Amino acid sequence: MGWIIALIVGGIAGWLASLVMNRDASMGIFWNIVVGCIGSVIGNLIANQFGIVGSVQEFSLTGLIVAVFGAVILLGIINLIQRGRVR
């Protein structure tokens, strides 16, 4: 059950991050889930350095915020690689 919740929260986090980074039109639901899940890992690595614990396997607001934060960082890195700048 935890993986299903992680996929749903990852999709929501990826979608929110794509709205923040103005990439919503170029991403479908599959890529939103992928970006959200990878962003969740990145966000958790960064958040754990500051003592913040947020997991997406159990739905919590902290876990969603950490996942969105990590997904925004991931999309920023992708923008730098693709276009040479952050939007």
HELIX and SHEET records of a PDB file:
HELIX    1   1 GLY A    2  VAL A   20  1                                  19    
HELIX    2   2 ASP A   24  SER A   26  5                                   3    
HELIX    3   3 ILE A   29  GLN A   49  1                                  21    
HELIX    4   4 LEU A   61  ARG A   83  1                                  23    
END                                                                             
